[in-house]
Amino acid sequence: MKKLIGMLAVALIVSTASAQPYNVRGGFNGWGESQMNDDGDGTYSLTVGSLTPGGTTEFKIAFNDWAQSWPGSNAEVAIDAGGSITFHFRPGAIADGWNPGSDRVGYNDPLQFGWEIMGAFNGWNDGVDTAARQMTNMGGGLYVVNYTIAAPGTYDFKFRKSGSWDISIGGDFGDSAGNAQVTSTMPNELMQFALDLPNGRWRVIPEPMTITFLAGIAGLVASRRRAR
């Protein structure tokens, strides 16, 4: 009986360990293993502390044996004023209209700087549209900017720390490689760029003012119907 109980205990330990296979590995821990917590909703998270406020660190989310890791290029994050970082990971495919479409790596907003967009649509030129490229902090780690792209085409771009390439985010949410892309289909097209740090995702939506207007009209119609 004791042997059976022991075997069940070992099985439980193995099962628990295998259910939480993801680690945060980066400069802050010497690229060792800091196991993430299972949030119970298909996501994983981990808060690490006792770091240097305002500093930065590269990191990845990886299996214990490095068989897979995300994002493809290292991500980089600033440490918040309290000396901590909260990491998030959502594995698997995600069909919600945002990018990347799977295995999203994110983190809580450290609130150490603002964000802007920089890309081929302005010649990657710091001196062009400086104010127009600045994103608005919407709260909760969400940043948004409406930007007019002059000519139709497909353009590479990145989200980056305002005024600096110290930290940037590309298509896979990594820092060092892989630009994001936006496609404009008409002259002087207004596009809405959105960056969601905790959820590790970004998107570009055309004509956001029209979308907002139509949503407002739909809400007004629904309200009048309820009033009747």
C-alpha positions as CSV (number, residue, x, y, z in Angstrom):
1,M,0.0,0.0,0.0
2,K,2.8,2.4,0.9
3,K,4.5,1.6,-2.4
4,L,1.3,2.4,-4.3
5,I,0.9,5.7,-2.4
6,G,4.5,6.6,-3.2
7,M,4.0,5.8,-6.9
8,L,0.9,8.0,-7.0
9,A,2.8,10.8,-5.3
10,V,5.6,10.6,-7.9
11,A,3.0,10.5,-10.7
12,L,1.3,13.6,-9.3
13,I,4.6,15.5,-9.1
14,V,5.5,14.5,-12.7
15,S,2.0,15.5,-13.9
16,T,2.2,18.9,-12.2
17,A,5.7,19.6,-13.6
18,S,4.7,18.6,-17.1
19,A,1.6,20.8,-16.9
20,Q,3.8,23.8,-16.4
21,P,6.6,23.4,-18.9
22,Y,7.4,27.0,-19.6
23,N,10.2,29.1,-18.3
24,V,11.3,32.7,-18.6
25,R,15.0,32.7,-19.4
26,G,17.0,35.9,-19.9
27,G,19.8,38.2,-18.8
28,F,18.1,38.8,-15.4
29,N,18.6,35.1,-14.4
30,G,21.7,34.2,-16.5
31,W,19.4,32.5,-19.0
32,G,18.5,29.9,-16.4
33,E,15.0,28.5,-15.6
34,S,12.4,30.7,-13.9
35,Q,9.2,28.5,-14.1
36,M,6.0,30.3,-15.1
37,N,2.7,29.9,-13.2
38,D,-0.3,28.3,-14.9
39,D,-3.0,31.0,-14.8
40,G,-5.7,28.4,-15.4
41,D,-7.1,30.0,-18.5
42,G,-4.6,28.9,-21.1
43,T,-2.0,31.5,-20.2
44,Y,1.1,31.6,-18.0
45,S,2.7,34.4,-16.0
46,L,5.6,35.1,-13.7
47,T,6.7,38.2,-11.7
48,V,10.3,38.6,-10.9
49,G,11.7,41.2,-8.5
50,S,14.8,42.6,-6.8
51,L,16.0,43.9,-10.2
52,T,17.5,47.3,-11.0
53,P,14.7,49.9,-11.7
54,G,14.9,51.4,-15.1
55,G,17.4,48.8,-16.4
56,T,16.6,46.5,-19.3
57,T,17.0,42.8,-20.0
58,E,16.6,40.4,-23.0
59,F,14.5,37.3,-22.5
60,K,12.6,34.4,-24.1
61,I,9.9,32.0,-23.0
62,A,11.2,28.4,-23.5
63,F,10.7,24.7,-22.7
64,N,12.9,23.3,-20.0
65,D,15.2,21.7,-22.6
66,W,15.2,24.7,-25.1
67,A,13.4,22.4,-27.7
68,Q,11.3,25.5,-28.5
69,S,11.5,29.1,-27.5
70,W,9.5,32.3,-28.2
71,P,9.7,34.9,-29.7
72,G,12.0,33.9,-32.6
73,S,14.4,36.8,-31.7
74,N,15.0,37.8,-28.1
75,A,12.5,40.2,-26.6
76,E,13.7,43.1,-24.5
77,V,11.9,44.8,-21.6
78,A,12.5,47.6,-19.2
79,I,12.4,47.0,-15.4
80,D,9.7,49.0,-13.7
81,A,10.2,51.6,-10.9
82,G,9.7,48.9,-8.2
83,G,12.5,46.7,-9.7
84,S,10.2,44.0,-11.1
85,I,8.9,42.6,-14.4
86,T,5.7,40.5,-14.9
87,F,6.0,38.2,-17.9
88,H,3.0,36.7,-19.8
89,F,2.8,33.8,-22.3
90,R,-0.2,32.5,-24.3
91,P,0.8,29.3,-26.2
92,G,-0.9,28.0,-29.3
93,A,-2.8,29.5,-32.2
94,I,-5.0,32.6,-31.6
95,A,-7.6,33.8,-34.1
96,D,-8.5,37.3,-32.9
97,G,-7.3,39.5,-35.7
98,W,-4.1,40.5,-33.9
99,N,-0.5,39.6,-34.5
100,P,1.4,37.3,-34.0
101,G,-1.2,34.6,-34.6
102,S,0.3,32.2,-32.1
103,D,2.5,31.8,-29.0
104,R,2.4,35.3,-27.7
105,V,5.0,36.7,-25.3
106,G,4.1,39.8,-23.4
107,Y,4.8,41.8,-20.2
108,N,3.2,44.4,-17.9
109,D,3.9,47.9,-19.0
110,P,6.9,49.1,-17.0
111,L,5.9,52.8,-17.6
112,Q,9.5,53.9,-18.1
113,F,9.0,55.5,-21.5
114,G,6.5,56.1,-24.4
115,W,6.3,54.3,-27.7
116,E,6.2,55.3,-31.4
117,I,6.1,53.7,-34.8
118,M,9.1,53.9,-37.2
119,G,9.2,52.4,-40.7
120,A,9.6,52.5,-44.4
121,F,6.5,54.7,-44.7
122,N,8.7,57.6,-43.4
123,G,12.0,56.3,-44.7
124,W,13.1,55.1,-41.3
125,N,13.9,58.8,-40.7
126,D,13.9,60.1,-37.1
127,G,13.3,63.7,-38.5
128,V,10.1,62.9,-40.4
129,D,6.7,63.1,-38.7
130,T,8.2,62.9,-35.3
131,A,5.1,64.1,-33.4
132,A,2.7,62.2,-35.6
133,R,4.4,58.8,-34.9
134,Q,4.0,59.1,-31.1
135,M,1.6,56.6,-29.6
136,T,-1.0,57.5,-26.9
137,N,-1.0,55.5,-23.7
138,M,-4.6,54.2,-23.4
139,G,-3.8,52.5,-20.0
140,G,-3.3,48.8,-19.1
141,G,-0.3,48.6,-21.5
142,L,-2.2,49.5,-24.6
143,Y,-0.7,52.1,-26.9
144,V,-2.4,53.6,-30.1
145,V,-1.6,56.0,-32.8
146,N,-3.5,57.0,-36.0
147,Y,-1.1,57.7,-38.8
148,T,-1.6,58.7,-42.4
149,I,0.4,56.7,-45.0
150,A,0.9,58.9,-48.1
151,A,1.2,56.2,-50.8
152,P,-0.3,52.8,-51.3
153,G,2.1,49.8,-50.7
154,T,3.4,47.3,-48.2
155,Y,5.8,48.8,-45.6
156,D,8.0,47.3,-43.0
157,F,7.9,49.0,-39.6
158,K,8.6,48.5,-35.9
159,F,7.2,49.8,-32.6
160,R,10.1,51.3,-30.6
161,K,10.9,53.3,-27.5
162,S,10.2,56.9,-28.3
163,G,13.3,58.5,-29.8
164,S,15.5,55.5,-29.4
165,W,16.3,52.0,-30.8
166,D,17.3,50.8,-27.3
167,I,14.0,48.8,-27.3
168,S,11.9,47.9,-30.2
169,I,9.2,45.3,-31.1
170,G,8.9,43.6,-34.5
171,G,6.4,41.2,-36.1
172,D,7.0,38.3,-33.6
173,F,7.2,40.7,-30.6
174,G,11.0,40.2,-30.6
175,D,13.5,43.1,-30.5
176,S,16.4,42.3,-32.8
177,A,14.9,40.8,-36.0
178,G,11.8,40.5,-38.1
179,N,10.0,43.8,-38.9
180,A,6.2,44.0,-38.7
181,Q,4.3,45.0,-41.9
182,V,1.4,47.2,-42.9
183,T,-0.3,47.4,-46.2
184,S,-2.0,50.6,-47.4
185,T,-4.4,50.3,-50.4
186,M,-5.1,54.0,-51.2
187,P,-3.4,57.4,-51.1
188,N,-3.3,59.2,-47.7
189,E,-4.9,56.3,-45.9
190,L,-5.4,56.7,-42.2
191,M,-4.3,53.6,-40.3
192,Q,-4.6,52.8,-36.6
193,F,-1.5,51.2,-35.1
194,A,-2.1,49.4,-31.7
195,L,0.4,47.8,-29.4
196,D,-0.8,45.7,-26.5
197,L,2.2,44.9,-24.2
198,P,0.7,42.5,-21.6
199,N,-1.0,40.4,-24.3
200,G,2.1,40.4,-26.5
201,R,0.2,41.5,-29.6
202,W,-0.2,44.2,-32.2
203,R,-2.4,45.2,-35.1
204,V,-3.0,47.8,-37.8
205,I,-6.6,48.7,-38.7
206,P,-7.5,51.0,-41.7
207,E,-9.9,53.9,-41.3
208,P,-10.3,53.8,-37.5
209,M,-12.4,56.9,-37.5
210,T,-15.0,55.3,-39.8
211,I,-15.0,52.1,-37.6
212,T,-15.5,54.2,-34.5
213,F,-18.3,56.2,-36.2
214,L,-20.1,53.1,-37.3
215,A,-19.8,51.5,-33.9
216,G,-21.3,54.6,-32.4
217,I,-24.2,54.5,-34.8
218,A,-24.8,50.8,-34.1
219,G,-24.9,51.6,-30.3
220,L,-27.3,54.5,-30.8
221,V,-29.7,52.3,-32.9
222,A,-29.6,49.5,-30.3
223,S,-30.3,52.1,-27.5
224,R,-33.3,53.4,-29.3
225,R,-34.7,49.9,-29.9
226,R,-34.4,49.2,-26.2
227,A,-36.2,52.4,-25.4
228,R,-39.2,51.4,-27.5
